[in-house]
């Protein structure tokens, strides 16, 4: 398998963590989707990472889709429950974590626009989504070992990658102090080799 990914992408990191936890071999192909010369469009018409080229030659894109494909490979441990309703619960938490990341990306991109083009109202609206999502996730994981059920799932992976990206991109936002229970919960995840090995470069 080949994983086309940005080393700082939290969505690509989700797949890298999942593959590492399963011990599945793959070739990491670093790409910058913002580079006009990047070939990522050959793998994903939307020009986004990650994209996965499977051993059978099929290409999969969008991290939830790639994650579900990897779950079909019969390599334990499994990160989606067999029960469809339980799997849906995992997917909803994953969607919440991904949504927080999406809102954070919009804040980051707004800050990179020319000063006269930036909208403080737009930035505040998106950051409000970040805060609302983090509050919900902190309430969810408080006192729990895993976000959903009694085993590690894609929900945990998504939360960990989301948090790592927020700390990378907003180091002065004081998020660990604002969300101490969530920060402590994620810190335990970060001790796993799969997370340590995929820590994004500065």
Residue, then its C-alpha position, 0 to 999 in steps of 0.5 A: x500500500x501507498x499512503x499519499x499524505x502531508x506529514x502535518x495533516x491530522x487526517x493523514x495522521x489518523x490513517x498512519x496511526x491506524x496502520x501502525x496499530x495494526x502493524x500493516x506495512x505501507x509506503x509513505x509518500x509525503x506530498x504538500x497539497x498546497x503545492x501547485x505541482x503536487x500530483x495529489x490530484x491524480x489520486x483524489x480529484x479534490x486535491x486533498x490528502x490523505x489518499x491510499x493506493x491499495x495493493x490491488x491498485x484501487x485508490x481510496x480517499x477521504x480519511x473516514x473512507x480510507x479507515x473503513x477500507x483498512x478495517x476490511x483487511x482482516x488485520x487486528x486490532x479492529x477499530x470499528x465495532x462489528x455492531x453497526x449501531x456501536x460503529x455509528x457511535x464511533x463514527x459520530x465521535x470521529x465526525x465531531x473530532x474531524x469537525x473541530x479540526x475543519x473549523x480550526x483549519x478555517x481559522x488558520x487559513x483566515x489568519x493567513x489572508x491579507x490583514x485587510x481581507x480577514x474577518x474577525x466575525x468569521x474567525x470568531x464563529x469558527x473558533x466558537x465551533x472549536x470550543x464547542x466541540x472541545x467542550x463536548x469531547x471533554x465531557x465525553x471522555x471524562x472518567x473514561x479509558x476510551x471514548x466509546x465502548x471498552x476498547x480503542x477505536x477510530x474515535x480515540x484516534x481521531x480525537x488524538x490527532x485533532x488535539x495534536x494538530x490544534x497544539x501544533x497550529x495554535x500553541x499559544x491558545x492555552x488549550x491544555x489549561x482550558x480543557x485539562x481533562x481532555x488534555x490529560x486523556x489525550x496525553x495517555x494516548x500520546x504515549x502509544x508508539x503509533x502516536x509518538x512515531x507520527x508526531x507532526x514536524x514543527 
